[in-house]
Amino acid sequence: MAGEVRVTAGVAKVLAAFLEDPAADRYGLDLMKATDMPSGTLYPILARLRDAGWVRAEWEQPDPDASRPARRYYRLTPEGVVVAREGVAELYQKLGIATGGRGRRVAPRPSVNPGPA
């Protein structure tokens, strides 16, 4: 079922959010906040990543005392971690964005102007 997903800027944002803690389960609202994406953009990306085998999704066990519906949790698969790191790094390289490794963006250092000599 594994396949290819083109790593666009939107896909890279989602993958970078997962790479902040690759072993963590993330749910939709959490990812929406982390990526600043609306649900109509995020969920199709998650579906493509799931179909490609890069992300797995599982429903939490419902809590009868919970005041909210059950959440669907997403996590990178081992293959997903590898391709996420490669894909995000490749896209950032093309865009000229430095990373501090593991898919995190690094803010550019301010240039130092020594002033008149």
C-alpha positions as CSV (number, residue, x, y, z in Angstrom):
1,M,0.0,0.0,0.0
2,A,3.0,2.3,0.3
3,G,3.3,4.9,-2.4
4,E,4.8,8.2,-3.3
5,V,3.6,11.6,-2.0
6,R,4.9,14.8,-3.6
7,V,6.4,16.8,-0.8
8,T,4.8,20.2,-1.4
9,A,5.1,23.1,1.1
10,G,1.8,22.0,2.8
11,V,2.9,18.4,3.1
12,A,6.3,19.5,4.4
13,K,4.6,21.6,7.1
14,V,2.6,18.5,8.2
15,L,5.7,16.3,8.1
16,A,7.8,18.9,10.0
17,A,5.1,18.9,12.7
18,F,5.3,15.2,13.0
19,L,9.1,15.3,13.1
20,E,9.0,17.5,16.2
21,D,8.5,14.3,18.1
22,P,8.2,11.3,15.6
23,A,7.1,8.9,18.3
24,A,4.2,11.0,19.5
25,D,0.6,10.4,18.6
26,R,-0.9,13.6,17.2
27,Y,-4.6,14.3,16.6
28,G,-6.2,16.6,14.0
29,L,-6.8,19.8,16.1
30,D,-3.2,19.5,17.5
31,L,-1.8,19.3,13.9
32,M,-4.1,22.1,12.8
33,K,-2.6,24.4,15.5
34,A,1.0,23.2,14.8
35,T,0.7,23.8,11.0
36,D,-1.7,26.7,11.0
37,M,-3.8,24.8,8.5
38,P,-7.6,24.6,8.3
39,S,-9.1,21.1,8.5
40,G,-10.0,21.2,4.8
41,T,-6.3,21.4,3.9
42,L,-4.9,19.2,6.7
43,Y,-7.1,16.1,6.4
44,P,-6.6,15.5,2.7
45,I,-2.8,15.7,3.3
46,L,-3.2,13.2,6.2
47,A,-5.2,10.9,4.0
48,R,-2.5,11.0,1.3
49,L,0.2,10.3,3.8
50,R,-1.9,7.4,5.3
51,D,-2.5,5.9,1.8
52,A,1.2,6.1,1.1
53,G,2.0,4.2,4.3
54,W,3.9,7.2,5.8
55,V,1.4,7.7,8.6
56,R,-0.8,5.4,10.5
57,A,-4.1,6.4,12.1
58,E,-6.0,4.8,15.0
59,W,-9.1,5.8,16.9
60,E,-8.7,6.2,20.6
61,Q,-10.8,4.0,22.9
62,P,-13.9,5.9,23.7
63,D,-14.2,7.1,27.3
64,P,-17.9,7.0,28.4
65,D,-17.2,9.8,30.8
66,A,-15.5,12.1,28.3
67,S,-17.3,15.2,27.2
68,R,-15.8,15.0,23.7
69,P,-16.0,12.6,20.9
70,A,-13.2,10.0,20.4
71,R,-10.0,11.4,18.7
72,R,-8.3,9.9,15.7
73,Y,-4.5,9.8,16.4
74,Y,-1.9,9.9,13.7
75,R,1.8,8.8,14.0
76,L,4.6,8.5,11.5
77,T,5.4,5.0,10.5
78,P,9.1,4.0,10.5
79,E,9.2,4.5,6.7
80,G,7.4,7.8,7.2
81,V,10.1,9.1,9.5
82,V,12.7,8.3,6.9
83,V,10.9,9.8,4.0
84,A,9.7,12.8,6.1
85,R,13.2,13.7,7.0
86,E,14.4,13.3,3.4
87,G,11.5,15.1,1.9
88,V,11.5,18.1,4.2
89,A,15.2,18.5,4.0
90,E,15.1,18.3,0.2
91,L,12.3,20.9,-0.1
92,Y,14.0,23.2,2.4
93,Q,17.2,22.9,0.5
94,K,15.4,23.8,-2.8
95,L,13.8,26.8,-1.0
96,G,17.1,27.8,0.6
97,I,15.8,27.3,4.2
98,A,18.4,26.1,6.7
99,T,17.4,23.3,9.0
100,G,18.9,22.4,12.4
101,G,18.6,18.7,11.5
102,R,15.5,16.5,12.1
103,G,13.4,18.8,9.9
104,R,13.3,21.9,12.1
105,R,13.7,25.2,10.5
106,V,16.5,27.5,11.7
107,A,16.0,31.2,11.7
108,P,18.7,32.9,9.6
109,R,21.4,34.7,11.6
110,P,21.3,38.5,11.4
111,S,24.1,39.9,9.4
112,V,26.6,41.9,11.3
113,N,27.3,45.3,9.8
114,P,30.6,46.4,11.2
115,G,29.9,50.0,10.2
116,P,32.4,52.5,9.0
117,A,36.0,51.7,9.6
